Amino acid sequence: MRGDSNGVLSCQERERLEEEFTEARTRGRNLSRLRQLTAAERARLEEREESALTRLRNHDAEHGCGR
């Protein structure tokens, strides 16, 4: 863990997992705005987002650094 400018402890791994989840969610939203997605594409994007969220939740449960 490290401190940020506010003096709050943060976990670098949690930050990385949050970024991974946010990127997966944003990518799915952006692609669906650009064009009609196939069912397979939509399923892959949803799986990627759910997987990232699961890793984040598991990290919080194991590490106890959730906010």
Buried (B, 14 or more C-beta within 10 A) or exposed (E): EEEEEEEEEBBEBBEEBBEBBEEBBEEBEEBEEEEEBEEEBBEEBEEBBEEBBEBBEEBBEEEEBEE
